[in-house]
Amino acid sequence: MLSRGLGGIQGAFVNYAAMLEHLGHEVTNCSAPGAECARFLPSGAGRAELANKFALDPLAVWRAARLLDRLKPEAVIVHGSRALTLFAWARRLTGSRARLIAVLHRHRFKRAARADAVVCVTQRMCDEARAAGIDPARIVHMPNFIKLPERLPALAARAPRAAIGFLGRMVPEKGLDILLEAAAILRQRGQAFRLLIGGDGAERADLEARCARLNLNTLTTWLGWVDDPDLFYDAIDVFCVPSRHESFGLVILQAHAAGKPLVATRTVGAGELIRDGVNGLLCEATPADLADHLARLLGDEVLAMRLARQGQRDVADYDLPALAPRLQAILERVVDASSDRARLPSRAASAAANRPVPDVASGRWSWRRSA
């Protein structure tokens, strides 16, 4: 994972690192220098840093090639298009046999064909990947996951002035502006509530200004980036996911685990995780519809408890140990296929023997020629 910020993709990267450690593999976690997510990686695994300025940064390709030459991995799991691009080029230039497994967190398939396995986090994404022309034999479904505590928190009745929580990056696709407009509607209706907003991002200053214009400052607490989600969920009564686009939604799993009833807009991710009226409420991505659904949840304690209880039951399917065998099967299938191909040298492998590769010792480019 080669981006420096924090968000759902970076959280998934950290969770993958934990799952690989759980499975007992020899792992090196590679991130950008100064990446925030590095603070949360398992301490027992190896660490590597890969500086990169843009997707086809030649120095970054060279550094990735050095990593492949030094570590000689059987598989490289990449999160994000930049990591996929850099390691795909590094593999071509070195002739490495490492298999590339691309975990797609967004509906972007342009570069995914370079990978030996394409991991889609939803069934909808699998369908779109096939429609985009990716070989169906390379597509696998593997939802994101979290590590659940041994004992889930007890369900709690909401406070008289309920705390509505938001947690995420402050960018347009996350729809925090929609939640603020919905909150203004609730205030006009006389609904008692307060807002707890966790996260940060490029739009924060504009969103805080919007909050002030809507006369919501006295009802709103801006928490900044939240390092401990458990404390955040413990402080709220209702969770809201007002996204315009959401490929999966790790925060939905976190809210389910915390026993919090939630309202989410109808996105691909929410539609796969939430059964409307069973373990959460789904609404349209408009302030009016979001306000109506929040009001319904705030006004019906029986409904809120029923949704929260079912959400806690359902999240067990996304616990790290429950999904670990699926990742193990993906790894074994991809690596075994690599072993089969290694027994029969291909024309592509012969061509790779004559590609320019970095001389790791000197840092210069040299030619590797076949015997």
Sequence and secondary structure as in RCSB ss.txt:
>XXXX:A:sequence
MLSRGLGGIQGAFVNYAAMLEHLGHEVTNCSAPGAECARFLPSGAGRAELANKFALDPLAVWRAARLLDRLKPEA
VIVHGSRALTLFAWARRLTGSRARLIAVLHRHRFKRAARADAVVCVTQRMCDEARAAGIDPARIVHMPNFIKLPE
RLPALAARAPRAAIGFLGRMVPEKGLDILLEAAAILRQRGQAFRLLIGGDGAERADLEARCARLNLNTLTTWLGW
VDDPDLFYDAIDVFCVPSRHESFGLVILQAHAAGKPLVATRTVGAGELIRDGVNGLLCEATPADLADHLARLLGD
EVLAMRLARQGQRDVADYDLPALAPRLQAILERVVDASSDRARLPSRAASAAANRPVPDVASGRWSWRRSA
>XXXX:A:secstr
    S SHHHHHHHHHHHHHHHHT   EEEE TT GGGGGS TTSEEEE   SSTT HHHHHHHHHHHHHH  SE
EEEESHHHHHHHHHHHHHHT   EEEEEE SS  TTGGGSSEEEESSHHHHHHHHHTT  GGGEEE    B   S
S        SSEEEEEES  SGGG HHHHHHHHHHHHHTT  EEEEEE   TTHHHHHHHHHHTT GGGEEEEES
 S HHHHHHH SEEEE  S  SS HHHHHHHHHT  EEEES HHHHHH  BTTTBEEE SSHHHHHHHHHHHHT 
HHHHHHHHHHHHHHGGGGBHHHHHHHHHHHHHHHHHHHHHHHTS  HHHHHHTTSEEEETTTTEEEE    
